[in-house]
């Protein structure tokens, strides 16, 4: 039942994406090609296989932010084309491509599953996209130099990982926005919080400023 509900959610979100964003020709081409790359490749299975081979206990730690939800987050948190957005755990990079081709941001996607990064880099090269990069890294060890916005949809992170990120975030320049789902970052002031829609239900979004 949960599987069917999730499939239906993504199907209708895909229709919303076409209706709302395909009037941008570049986004439409990129997103359609991106969708075809995963037509026979289930991203949840790719993630599960990778985590199984690594020996992780939680092999179901994969999720995506719906583009309509990211649109809402961007508006409520004041993300603009002048921002440099780092997405931690960007997965396939769907949100990175939206931020770059629709909103006009410079984007850095951080992901540790090689297949996701390889396909994303292929798309960047095919469409000669500017201002978007993907790095094959563990985001607990990444360098945030240059970021004006950091987005983390990491609902499955354990407390030690959150503490490590908190220490890294506190070193960012004053004014850097840190946006997280489901939980606030310890030691950072929360400017705003609100609920947004995800496949599993409504989650709390936290906007912090360093």
N, C-alpha and C positions, 0 to 999 in steps of 0.2 A: 504493500500500500504506500509506504514512504517512497519507494522507488518510482511508482507511477506518479505520485504527487510531484516529485522533483522533475521528472521528465515533462510533465505538463507545464510546470512553472517555466522551464527553459524554453519550451516551444512557444509559449505566449510571449515570453520576453524577447525571443528572436523576432516575432511578428511586430512587437512594439519598436524594436531596433530598426527594422526596415521602414516602418511608418514614420518614425521621428527623425532618423538620422541619414537615411539614404538620399536625401536631397543634396547632401555633400558628396560630389562625385568621387573624390579621393577616398573618403571614408568608405563609401559603398563598394568600391573596387577592392580595397584592402580587406574589408570585413567579409565580403563574399569569398574571396580567395582563401582567407583565414579559415572560414567555415568549411570549405571544401577539403582543406588539409586534414581536418579532423572528422570528416564524414564517416570514415571507417576506423578511426582511432579514438577510442573513448578516453578522454583525459583522466578520468577517475581510475581507469584500469592502468594507464601508464604510471600514474602516481603510486598506486598500490603496489605494482610490480617493483618499482624502484625502491620503495620503502621496505618491502619484503626482502629484497636482495641485500639491503643495508643492515637488516636485522632489527629494524625499529619495532617497538611494541605497538605503537599506534599507526597502523598501515592505512587508515582511512582519513588521515589528516590532509584533506584537500577540499577546497571550496573556491568559489568565484564570486566576485561582486557583480551583480546584474548591472548592465550599462545604464538603465533608467535610474537605479539606485545611486550609481556613481555620479550621474548628472545632478541628482538632488544633493548629494554630499558636496559636490563642487560649488554649487550655488550657495548653500548654507554656510560653507567654510571659506567662501571668497577666493577660490582658486581661479586664476586667470591665465591668459596666454603668456604673461610675463613671468610665470613661475617655472621653476625647475623642480619637477616632481620625481621623487624616488619612490617606487613601489616595492615593498619588501615582500618576497614570496609572491611574485607576479604570476606564477603559473604559466598558462599559455600566452599571456600577454595581451588578452583582449582589451583589458582596461587601459593598458599602456597605449595601444593603437588608437583607442577612442580619445584619450587625453591629447595625443599628438595631432591626429588628423582632424578631429572635430573641434577641440577646444584650442588647439594651437600651442600647447605647452611643450617645453623641452622635457623629455622623459628618460629616466634610467630605470629599467626593470631588473630587479635582482632575483635570481631563481637558481636553485641547486639541482634541478632535474635536467640533465643534458638534452634530452629529446625536445623538451619545450623550448629551450634556448636556441637549439639548432634550427627549428622550424621558424621561430620568431626572427632570427637573423636572416634567414632565407627570404622572408617576406620584406624585411627592411631593404635588402639588396634588390629584390625584384622590382619594387616600386620606387626605388631611389629616394627613400624617405630621409628627411633631414631632421636632426634634433631628437632622435630616438636611438637608444642603445640598450642592449641586453648584456648582463654580466652573469657568468656562471659562478656564483658565489654563495656561501652561507651568509645570510644577512646578519647573523650575530657577529660576524667578523668584518663586515663591509665598511668602507670609508664613505662617509656622507658628505664629503667636501663638495660644496657648490649647491647643495639642496636648499630650496626655500620651503618645500613641502615634502613631508615624508608620510606615506600612507601604508598602513599595516592592517590587513584583514587577517588577523592571526588568532582566531578564537580557540585554537587547540594548544597554545603555548603554555608551558609549565612555568611556575613561579621563578625558578632560577633564570630561565631565558628572558622573562620579562624584566627582571632586575638587571641583567646584562645590557639589555636594550636601553633601559632607563639611564644607566651610567653613560652610554654612548650618546643618547639624545641630549643629555645635559651639557655635553661638550659642543653642541651645535651653536652657531652664532645666534645672538639675541634676535627674536622675531621669527625664527624658523617655526613653521606650523607642523605639529605632529598630530596626525589623525588616526585613530584606532577604533576598532569595533569590539564591542562586548565588555571591555574593561578599560579603565583609565590607567595611565602610566604613573607609577609612584614618584612623587617628588616634583611633578610638573603641574603647573596651574591649569585647570580646565576652563577654557573660555566659553564653551558652549557644549551642550549635549542634546541629542535628539534621537528619535527612533527612525529606523529605515528598514526597508523590506529586503529579505533574503530568502533563498529557497526553503530554509528551515523555519522561517518565521520572522518576526520583527526583532532587530538587534539594536542595542544602544550604540550610538556613534559619539566619540569624544574628540573634541578639537582642543588641543593644548597649544600653548605658545611658550617657547623657551625664553 
